[in-house]
Amino acid sequence: MSPSDDLARGWQIHQAGDHVAAEKIYRSVLEREANNANAWCYLGIALHDQDRLDEAVKAYRQALRIQPQFPVALNNLGNSLRLLRRLPEAIQCFDEALRLKPDYVNAHKNKGTSLLWEGHIDEALICYQKAVAIAPDDAESHKNIGVIFLLQGKFADGWQEYEWRQQAIARLVPDIHLPRWQGESLDGRTILLVGEQGIGNAIQFIRYAATLKERYQCRVLAHVLKPALPLLSDYKAVDAFSAIGEPIPQADVWVPLMSVPNVLGQNSVEQFPAADSYLSVGEARVAKWRERLGEKRSIRIGVCWSGSPQFQADRYRSFPLRELLEPLSRLHGIELISLQKGPGAAQRDLDVGGLSVRDLGEDFDTDGPFLDTAAVMKNLDLVITTDTSVGHVAGALGVPYWLAISKVPDWRWLLDRDDSPWYPSVRLFRQSTMGQWGDVFQKIAEALVERFPQVRWKKPEEYRVATTGFQRLSHVRFGLCVYNRNDLYIGRSLEQYGEFSEGECELFRQLVRPGGVVVEAGANIGSHTVPLAKIVGTNGRVYAFEPQRVIFQTLCANVTLNSLLNVDCRWQAVGAAPGTLLVPSLDYEKENNFGGLGLGSYQHGLSVPVTTVDCLNLERCDLLKADVEGMELDVMRGAAQTLSRFRPLLYLENDRREKSPALLEHLLGLGYRLYWHLPPMYNPRNYYGNANNVFPHIVSVNLLGVHSSIKSNISGLTEVTSPQDFWRHD
């Protein structure tokens, strides 16, 4: 059988859903023809569909090395980069694919989805409209246009375009051999409402049964997903329920549940049937859980942090439980109850800052989906959840709940408002930066203190875990941290504020994306290493170098204490060329600035290896950070190949006037645009809430470097114009 026949057979298996078997076939072709660009592209698709995105990227790039003008490989590469949150690279791929094939509908659509998920809504709309101009019957493009219109509150056009979802989403509703209701009179007739998509949609839109019954005096049946039945079955506005997959009930007409507002012409939020509470749960079940929860000593909050990973946009709506626990661990007077089920439930074992989530046991919701969830909610003061069915349950019950949503949320939450026309009991907390949850949960923590008098911020001494000699273990902003109490800057800041130079971390959260690779020369004890590792996530990597032995050991301890598997700690200095240098021994029992040790001129001390950034032989580098007390230029010289290949963002300490001109000249010569970043050491919104500023007039003096080939909009920072510039004039 020829390679092309094997690829065709593999694709047939692939389309049937067996991605692993298809991968084996594609690899067998490549064993015979290593330069088969089509096989590399097919392999990339199989890897992408298994969520092995980094491997998929490598496969597509290999296809493009063999066949540079390959629009399909470019489009697919962009799609994998999109899910890795590498938007500029993804857009570049789609644009190149469209240059080669201007009528490439999928490239227009994928570019639109990339832009939409990253918050560029108007640009995304243009992409989908271009796709429709090329393929007027492309249902997915129409559906996506409808989603954008609904998100923007343009309901008249939005509902119409959203109707295309029934063609765009396979098996959205079962085959119904009944007349489709178009808005005609229903007096004395029976209408069948057919659920679609997820359980949350059924819970949200079942309210329209009451609207139809009141307006048309009709009989209403509901045909919904089986897991939704236990909770919905007592809803009095529906005369009878049945489950999708069972026989279709007899009725006169039918309509998809989410099409009802379109048929009714509800084109403003004021027309939506908002209800304080339209679902209920048996009082006996509520009482059972009241007894099981026991005596209430704190504000009880139910939490749910993860939706179904099968949902394509789940990586944008779900959040790591740790990100919620970190700010809430600063509060005294709360108890968290897990409402989480499914794959995300494994995170329940986390303990952050002494705060953990109470597990309700293996029998939770075993009588039927959401029955116990609803009963527990009726015993809670509040529910905090991501955008999943749990929130719809709370809203339908009238239970107060706070919803954490991404910057570009599902269309039903609209834009730029903190309430919802669908659920009076909800309060919305939105991301300000796509993919970053820190500000969301900080605002939630602050709102809890405002809402509940029993809740207060912890005092600094309540964060301490243990002290031994000069070392102390405390809960800090990023998790658990060991630090030297005698360190005049890093240690003192962690002791007083539970953070160090948080303004730098805020910048990193804006610049670095999940999946990124960071090199940190001069990591010290990891007060920025750990936050960076959490930003890049499990698919990213941080290479942390520290030459001082005791400080390096502390760095390793902090990485271990926070269970970070994506950090490579190295007891090495970073310079212009491989070699060794001497690092003097310090007295850690006495006060000192242990991070201010300049190296390279000592005649006595411990011999420590010197390496270069280029020696890492990286396949990717997104940020190169160096805080090496005057050796920053050496680090840059030893990173020449890395800078040339990847043009990473640079973040370098530059507080020594005598060394600054040479460093600036070197970087400007490499085509970097440079900006002074001068975050104050004291942060008024520090983790411990300490209002006493022990670092008056002290700032961290750093350079932010962005290569001129990268489109950027840096605002609020002063740009370097010549090698003679300095951050201050003496």
C-alpha positions in Angstrom: 0.0 0.0 0.0 1.4 3.4 -1.0 2.0 6.2 1.6 -0.9 8.2 0.2 -3.2 5.2 0.6 -2.0 4.8 4.2 -2.6 8.4 4.9 -6.1 8.1 3.5 -6.8 5.1 5.7 -5.3 6.9 8.7 -7.5 9.9 8.1 -10.6 7.7 7.8 -9.7 6.2 11.2 -8.9 9.6 12.6 -12.3 11.0 11.5 -14.0 8.1 13.3 -12.4 9.3 16.5 -9.5 6.9 17.0 -6.7 9.4 17.2 -4.2 7.0 18.7 -4.5 4.5 15.9 -4.4 7.2 13.3 -1.2 8.5 14.9 0.5 5.1 14.6 -0.4 5.0 10.9 1.0 8.5 10.2 4.2 7.6 12.1 4.6 4.4 10.0 4.4 6.5 6.9 7.1 8.8 8.2 9.3 5.8 9.0 9.3 5.2 5.2 9.2 8.8 4.0 10.7 11.1 6.6 10.2 14.1 4.2 6.5 13.5 3.6 5.0 16.9 4.5 1.4 15.7 4.4 2.2 12.9 6.9 3.8 15.4 9.3 0.7 17.6 8.9 -1.6 14.6 9.6 0.5 13.7 12.6 0.2 17.2 13.9 -3.6 17.0 13.7 -3.6 13.7 15.6 -1.4 15.1 18.3 -3.6 18.3 18.5 -6.7 16.2 18.9 -5.0 14.4 21.8 -4.2 17.8 23.4 -0.5 17.2 22.9 -0.2 20.7 21.6 3.6 21.2 21.9 4.2 18.0 20.0 1.6 19.1 17.4 3.5 22.4 16.9 6.7 20.5 16.2 5.0 18.2 13.7 3.5 21.2 11.8 6.8 23.0 11.8 8.5 20.0 10.3 5.9 19.9 7.6 6.6 23.5 6.8 10.3 23.0 6.7 9.7 20.5 4.0 7.0 22.4 2.2 7.1 26.1 3.3 4.0 27.1 1.2 1.6 24.8 2.9 -1.6 26.7 3.9 -3.2 23.7 5.7 -0.1 23.2 7.9 0.0 26.9 8.6 -3.6 27.0 9.6 -3.3 24.0 11.8 -0.1 25.3 13.4 -2.0 28.5 14.2 -4.8 26.5 15.7 -2.4 24.7 18.1 -0.6 27.9 19.0 -4.0 29.5 19.7 -4.7 26.9 22.3 -1.2 27.4 23.8 -2.1 31.1 24.2 0.6 32.2 21.8 -1.6 34.6 20.0 0.9 36.7 17.9 2.4 33.6 16.5 -1.0 32.1 15.8 -2.2 35.2 14.0 1.0 35.2 11.9 0.3 31.7 10.8 -3.2 32.4 9.8 -2.2 35.6 7.9 0.5 33.6 6.0 -2.0 30.9 5.2 -4.4 33.5 3.9 -1.7 35.2 1.9 -1.2 31.9 0.1 -4.9 31.1 -0.1 -7.1 34.2 0.4 -10.3 32.2 0.2 -9.3 29.8 3.0 -12.5 29.8 5.1 -11.1 27.8 8.0 -8.1 30.2 8.3 -10.5 33.2 8.5 -12.6 31.4 11.2 -9.6 30.2 13.2 -8.1 33.7 13.2 -11.4 35.0 14.3 -11.7 32.6 17.2 -8.1 33.3 18.3 -8.8 37.0 18.3 -12.2 36.5 20.1 -10.8 34.3 22.9 -8.0 36.9 23.5 -10.5 39.8 23.8 -10.2 41.4 20.3 -14.0 41.2 19.7 -14.4 43.6 16.8 -11.4 42.2 14.9 -12.8 38.7 15.4 -16.2 39.7 14.0 -14.5 41.0 10.8 -12.8 37.6 10.3 -16.1 35.7 10.6 -17.8 38.1 8.2 -15.0 37.5 5.7 -15.6 33.8 6.0 -19.3 34.3 5.4 -18.6 36.5 2.4 -16.6 33.6 0.9 -18.9 30.8 2.0 -22.4 32.3 2.7 -23.8 29.0 4.0 -21.0 28.3 6.5 -23.0 27.6 9.6 -20.2 27.9 12.1 -19.2 31.4 10.9 -22.9 32.5 11.2 -23.2 31.0 14.6 -20.0 32.7 15.8 -21.2 36.1 14.5 -24.4 35.4 16.4 -22.4 34.8 19.6 -20.6 38.1 19.2 -23.8 40.0 18.6 -25.4 38.4 21.7 -22.3 39.2 23.8 -22.6 42.8 22.7 -26.3 42.9 23.5 -27.4 43.2 19.9 -30.1 40.6 20.3 -32.3 41.2 17.2 -29.4 40.2 14.9 -27.8 37.9 17.5 -30.7 35.5 17.9 -31.1 35.2 14.1 -27.4 34.4 13.5 -27.3 32.1 16.5 -30.0 29.9 14.9 -27.3 28.6 12.6 -25.9 26.7 15.6 -28.4 23.9 14.8 -26.4 23.2 11.6 -23.0 24.0 13.1 -23.1 21.7 16.1 -23.4 18.0 15.3 -26.3 16.3 17.1 -27.4 19.5 18.8 -30.9 18.2 19.0 -32.5 14.8 18.1 -34.5 14.4 14.9 -38.0 15.8 15.7 -40.7 14.9 13.2 -43.1 17.6 14.3 -43.9 21.1 12.9 -41.4 23.7 14.1 -43.1 26.4 16.1 -42.8 29.8 14.5 -44.7 31.9 17.1 -48.2 31.2 16.1 -51.0 30.8 18.7 -50.7 27.8 21.0 -54.1 28.0 22.7 -55.1 24.5 23.8 -52.2 22.9 22.0 -49.0 21.1 23.2 -45.5 22.4 22.6 -42.4 20.3 23.0 -39.3 22.2 24.3 -36.1 20.4 23.3 -33.0 20.9 25.3 -29.6 21.4 23.6 -25.9 21.7 24.5 -25.2 21.5 28.2 -27.2 21.0 31.4 -26.7 24.7 32.3 -28.6 25.7 29.2 -31.6 23.6 30.2 -31.6 25.0 33.7 -31.4 28.6 32.4 -33.9 28.4 29.6 -36.5 26.1 31.2 -38.0 29.3 32.6 -39.5 29.9 29.2 -42.0 27.1 29.9 -43.7 29.4 32.4 -43.6 32.3 29.9 -45.3 30.2 27.2 -47.9 28.8 29.5 -48.8 32.2 30.8 -48.9 33.8 27.3 -50.6 31.0 25.3 -52.5 28.9 27.8 -50.8 25.8 26.3 -49.5 22.5 27.5 -45.7 22.4 27.8 -43.5 19.3 27.5 -39.7 19.3 27.9 -37.3 16.9 26.3 -33.9 17.4 28.0 -30.6 15.7 28.8 -31.2 12.9 31.3 -28.8 14.3 34.0 -30.9 17.4 34.2 -34.1 15.6 35.1 -33.7 15.0 38.8 -33.4 18.8 39.5 -35.9 19.9 36.9 -38.6 17.3 37.4 -40.5 19.3 40.0 -40.7 22.5 37.9 -44.5 23.1 37.8 -44.6 25.0 34.5 -43.7 21.8 32.6 -46.5 19.3 32.4 -44.2 16.4 31.6 -40.4 15.7 31.2 -38.6 13.2 29.1 -35.0 12.4 28.5 -33.1 12.9 25.2 -32.5 9.4 23.9 -35.9 8.2 24.9 -39.0 8.2 22.6 -40.1 11.7 21.5 -43.3 12.6 23.3 -46.5 13.4 21.3 -47.0 17.1 20.8 -48.4 19.5 18.2 -45.3 21.6 17.6 -41.7 21.7 18.9 -38.9 24.3 19.3 -35.3 24.2 20.5 -35.3 25.5 24.1 -32.7 28.2 23.3 -34.7 29.4 20.3 -37.7 30.5 22.3 -36.5 34.1 23.0 -35.9 34.6 19.3 -39.4 33.4 18.3 -40.8 35.7 21.0 -38.8 38.6 19.7 -37.1 39.3 23.0 -34.5 41.8 21.8 -33.7 43.6 25.0 -32.6 42.5 28.4 -35.7 44.0 30.0 -37.8 41.4 28.2 -35.9 38.4 29.6 -37.9 36.5 32.2 -35.6 37.0 35.2 -36.9 35.1 38.3 -35.6 35.2 41.8 -36.2 31.5 42.3 -37.9 29.0 40.0 -36.4 25.7 41.0 -36.6 24.0 44.4 -35.3 21.0 46.3 -37.0 18.9 48.9 -36.9 20.2 52.5 -36.0 16.8 53.8 -32.9 16.7 51.7 -32.0 20.3 52.8 -32.4 19.3 56.4 -30.3 16.2 56.0 -27.4 18.3 54.7 -27.9 20.9 57.4 -27.3 18.2 59.9 -24.3 16.7 58.1 -22.6 20.1 57.7 -22.8 20.5 61.5 -22.6 23.6 63.6 -21.9 26.7 61.7 -18.9 28.7 63.1 -17.9 30.6 59.9 -19.3 32.0 56.7 -20.0 29.0 54.6 -19.1 29.3 50.9 -19.6 26.6 48.3 -16.9 26.6 45.6 -16.7 25.1 42.1 -13.6 25.8 40.0 -13.7 23.5 36.9 -16.1 22.6 34.1 -16.0 19.8 31.7 -12.6 19.5 29.9 -14.4 18.3 26.8 -15.7 21.8 26.2 -13.3 23.5 23.9 -13.1 26.8 25.7 -12.8 25.2 29.2 -9.2 26.3 29.5 -10.5 29.8 29.5 -13.4 29.4 31.9 -12.0 27.0 34.5 -9.3 28.1 37.0 -6.9 26.3 39.3 -8.3 26.0 42.8 -5.0 27.3 44.1 -5.6 30.7 42.5 -8.8 31.1 44.4 -7.4 29.8 47.7 -4.4 32.1 47.7 -6.3 35.4 48.3 -9.0 33.7 50.3 -6.4 32.2 52.6 -5.8 35.8 53.9 -9.2 35.9 55.4 -10.3 34.8 58.9 -13.9 33.6 59.3 -14.7 31.5 56.2 -15.3 27.8 55.5 -15.1 26.5 52.0 -17.3 23.6 50.9 -16.6 21.7 47.6 -19.4 21.6 45.1 -16.9 20.3 42.5 -17.4 17.0 40.6 -15.5 15.5 37.7 -11.8 15.7 36.8 -11.2 18.9 38.7 -12.2 17.3 42.0 -8.7 16.0 42.5 -7.6 19.5 43.5 -9.7 19.3 46.7 -6.6 18.0 48.6 -4.9 21.4 48.4 -4.1 23.4 51.5 -3.0 27.0 50.8 -2.2 29.2 53.7 -4.0 26.9 56.1 -7.2 27.1 54.0 -8.6 24.0 52.4 -11.9 22.9 50.9 -14.2 20.5 52.7 -15.1 17.3 50.8 -18.7 16.2 51.2 -18.0 12.5 50.7 -18.4 9.9 48.0 -22.2 9.8 48.4 -22.6 13.4 47.3 -25.1 13.6 44.5 -25.4 9.9 44.1 -29.2 10.0 44.2 -29.2 12.2 41.1 -27.2 15.0 39.5 -27.4 18.3 41.4 -30.0 17.2 44.0 -27.5 17.2 46.9 -25.7 20.2 45.3 -29.0 22.1 45.5 -29.7 21.0 49.1 -26.2 22.0 50.2 -26.5 25.4 48.5 -29.6 26.1 50.5 -27.4 25.8 53.7 -24.7 28.1 52.4 -24.2 31.8 52.7 -22.7 32.1 49.2 -21.5 30.1 46.2 -18.4 31.0 44.2 -18.1 29.3 40.9 -16.7 29.3 37.4 -19.1 29.4 34.5 -20.5 25.9 34.7 -23.8 24.3 35.5 -23.3 24.8 39.3 -23.8 28.5 38.8 -27.1 28.0 36.9 -28.3 25.7 39.8 -27.5 28.5 42.3 -29.2 31.1 40.1 -32.3 29.0 39.5 -32.6 28.4 43.3 -32.2 32.1 44.1 -29.0 31.3 46.2 -26.5 34.2 46.2 -23.5 33.4 44.0 -20.5 35.1 42.6 -19.4 34.1 39.2 -15.7 34.3 38.1 -15.6 34.8 34.3 -13.0 35.4 31.7 -12.4 38.7 30.0 -14.4 37.4 27.0 -17.1 35.3 28.7 -20.0 33.2 27.3 -22.4 35.4 25.5 -25.1 35.2 28.2 -23.0 37.3 30.6 -22.7 40.2 28.2 -19.9 42.8 28.6 -19.0 45.4 31.2 -21.6 44.7 33.9 -21.4 43.0 37.3 -25.0 41.7 37.3 -27.1 39.6 35.0 -30.6 39.9 33.5 -30.9 36.2 33.9 -30.2 35.7 37.6 -30.9 38.4 40.2 -28.8 36.5 42.8 -25.6 36.6 40.8 -22.6 39.0 41.0 -20.1 38.9 38.2 -16.3 39.2 38.7 -14.5 39.7 35.4 -10.9 39.2 34.3 -9.2 42.5 33.4 -6.5 40.6 31.5 -7.3 37.5 29.5 -6.2 34.4 31.2 -5.2 36.1 34.5 -7.4 35.2 37.5 -5.3 36.9 40.3 -7.2 40.3 40.2 -10.6 38.4 40.0 -10.0 36.5 43.3 -8.4 39.5 45.0 -11.6 41.4 44.3 -13.6 38.5 45.6 -11.6 38.4 48.8 -12.1 42.2 49.3 -15.9 41.8 48.5 -16.2 39.1 51.2 -14.8 41.4 53.8 -17.3 44.1 52.7 -20.2 41.7 52.6 -19.8 39.7 55.8 -19.0 41.5 59.1 -17.6 38.1 60.5 -14.9 38.0 57.8 -11.7 40.0 58.4 -8.1 40.1 57.1 -5.6 38.0 59.0 -2.9 39.7 61.0 0.8 39.3 59.8 1.7 36.9 62.6 -1.1 34.6 61.7 0.7 33.7 58.5 3.8 32.3 60.2 4.2 28.5 60.2 7.6 27.8 61.7 11.0 29.5 62.6 14.3 27.8 63.0 17.5 29.8 63.4 17.7 32.6 60.8 15.1 30.9 58.5 11.3 31.3 58.8 8.5 29.5 56.9 5.4 31.6 56.2 2.4 31.7 54.0 3.0 34.5 51.5 1.2 35.7 48.3 2.5 32.9 46.1 2.2 30.0 48.7 4.6 28.7 51.2 8.0 30.4 51.5 11.2 29.9 53.4 13.3 33.1 53.8 16.1 34.5 55.8 14.8 36.9 58.5 18.1 38.7 58.4 17.9 39.6 54.7 17.4 43.4 54.6 15.3 43.5 51.4 13.8 40.2 50.2 13.5 38.6 53.6 12.3 41.8 55.3 9.7 42.4 52.6 8.4 38.8 52.9 8.3 39.2 56.6 6.4 42.5 56.6 4.3 42.2 53.5 4.1 38.5 52.4 5.6 39.5 49.0 8.6 41.0 47.3 8.5 43.7 44.7 5.0 42.7 43.7 5.0 45.4 40.9 7.4 43.2 39.0 5.1 40.2 39.3 2.2 42.3 38.1 4.2 43.1 35.0 5.1 39.4 34.4 1.4 38.5 34.6 0.8 40.9 31.7 3.7 39.8 29.6 4.0 36.0 30.1 1.5 33.5 29.0 0.7 29.9 30.0 3.1 27.5 28.2 5.9 30.0 28.1 9.6 29.4 28.8 11.4 31.7 31.2 15.1 31.9 32.0 15.9 33.6 35.3 19.5 34.4 36.1 19.9 35.3 39.7 16.7 33.7 41.1 17.7 34.2 44.7 15.3 32.3 47.0 12.5 32.1 44.3 10.3 35.0 45.3 9.7 35.7 41.6 10.6 32.2 40.4 7.5 30.7 42.0 5.1 33.3 40.6 6.6 32.9 37.2 6.3 29.1 37.3 2.6 29.5 38.2 2.1 31.9 35.3 3.6 29.6 32.7 1.7 26.7 34.2 2.4 23.0 33.8 3.0 23.3 30.0 5.6 26.0 30.6 9.2 25.9 32.0 11.3 28.1 34.2 15.1 27.7 34.3 16.3 29.3 37.6 20.0 29.9 38.2 21.4 30.9 41.6 25.2 30.7 42.5 25.1 31.2 46.3 24.9 27.7 47.8 22.7 28.5 50.9 20.4 30.7 48.9 20.2 28.1 46.1 19.1 25.5 48.7 16.4 27.9 49.9 15.3 28.3 46.2 14.9 24.5 45.9 13.0 24.4 49.1 10.5 27.0 47.9 10.0 25.3 44.6 9.4 22.0 46.4 7.1 23.5 49.0 4.9 24.7 46.2 4.9 21.4 44.3 6.3 22.9 41.2 7.4 20.4 38.6 8.1 22.9 35.9 11.1 24.6 37.5 14.7 23.6 36.7 16.9 24.9 39.5 20.6 25.1 38.8 23.4 25.9 41.2 25.3 28.0 38.7 26.1 31.5 37.7 25.2 32.8 34.3 27.8 34.7 32.2 29.3 35.4 28.9 31.2 32.1 28.6 31.4 28.8 30.5 33.8 28.6 33.3 33.9 29.0 37.1 34.0 31.8 39.7 34.5 32.1 43.4 31.5 32.8 45.6 32.4 34.1 49.1 30.8 32.6 52.3 28.4 35.0 54.1 27.3 35.0 57.7 23.6 34.3 57.4 23.1 34.9 61.1 23.7 38.6 60.7 21.8 41.3 58.8 22.8 41.7 55.2 21.6 42.3 51.7 22.2 38.7 50.6 20.8 39.3 47.2 23.2 42.2 46.6 26.4 40.2 46.3 28.3 41.2 43.1 30.4 38.3 41.7 33.5 38.0 39.5 36.3 39.7 41.5 36.7 37.5 44.6 40.0 35.7 45.4 38.6 33.4 48.0 35.4 31.4 48.2 33.5 28.3 46.9 34.2 27.5 43.2 30.8 27.6 41.4 30.3 26.7 37.7 29.4 29.5 35.2 27.2 28.7 32.2 25.6 30.6 29.5 21.9 30.9 28.4 22.9 29.6 25.0 24.2 26.4 26.6 20.6 25.5 27.4 19.9 24.9 23.7 16.3 26.0 24.2 13.6 25.3 21.6 11.7 28.4 22.9 12.3 31.4 25.1 9.7 34.0 26.0 11.3 35.9 28.8 14.9 36.3 29.9 15.2 37.8 33.4 18.5 38.8 35.0 19.2 40.2 38.4 22.9 39.5 38.8 24.3 42.6 40.4 26.1 44.2 37.5 26.7 41.0 35.4 23.7 41.6 33.2 25.8 42.5 30.1 27.7 39.2 30.5 24.4 37.3 30.6 23.3 39.0 27.4 26.6 38.2 25.6 26.2 34.6 26.6 22.6 34.6 25.2 23.5 35.8 21.7 22.1 32.8 19.9 19.0 32.7 22.1 18.3 36.4 21.5 18.8 36.0 17.8 16.5 33.0 17.4 13.6 33.9 19.8 13.8 37.6 20.5 12.4 37.0 24.0 11.2 39.8 26.3 14.0 41.0 28.5 13.7 42.1 32.1 17.1 43.2 33.6 18.2 44.9 36.7 20.1 48.1 35.8 20.7 50.2 38.9 24.5 50.7 38.5 25.3 53.9 36.6 28.9 52.9 35.7 27.6 49.7 34.1 24.5 51.0 32.4 25.8 52.6 29.2 27.5 49.4 27.9 24.4 47.4 28.6 22.1 49.8 26.9 24.3 50.2 23.9 24.5 46.4 23.5 20.7 45.9 23.7 19.9 48.8 21.5 22.3 47.4 18.9 20.4 44.1 19.0 17.2 46.0 17.9 15.6 46.1 21.3 13.3 48.9 22.5 14.0 49.5 26.2 11.9 51.0 28.9 12.6 51.8 32.6 10.4 49.9 35.0 10.6 51.2 38.5 8.1 49.5 40.8 8.3 50.7 44.4 9.4 48.1 47.0 6.3 48.9 49.1 2.9 47.9 47.7 -0.1 49.5 49.5 -2.2 46.5 48.5 0.4 44.1 49.9 -0.6 40.5 50.8 -0.5 41.1 54.6 -2.4 44.4 54.4 0.5 46.1 56.2 0.1 49.9 56.0 3.6 50.6 57.4 6.1 51.4 54.6 9.5 50.3 55.8 11.0 51.0 52.3 10.2 54.7 51.7 11.5 56.1 48.4 13.1 52.7 47.4 12.3 51.3 44.0 13.5 48.3 41.9 15.4 49.6 38.9 14.8 47.4 35.9 14.8 47.5 32.1 12.0 46.0 30.1 13.2 45.1 26.6 10.9 44.4 23.7 12.4 43.6 20.3 11.5 46.1 17.6 10.2 43.4 15.4 7.4 42.6 17.8 4.3 44.8 17.7 3.8 46.3 21.2 2.0 49.1 22.9 3.9 49.9 26.0 2.3 52.7 28.0 3.2 54.3 31.3 6.9 53.5 31.0 9.7 55.9 30.0 11.6 54.7 26.9 15.4 54.6 26.7 16.6 56.9 23.9 20.4 56.5 24.1 23.1 54.6 26.0 23.6 57.6 28.2 20.1 57.5 29.7 19.7 56.6 33.3 16.7 56.2 35.5 17.5 59.2 37.6 19.5 62.4 37.4 21.9 62.7 40.4 
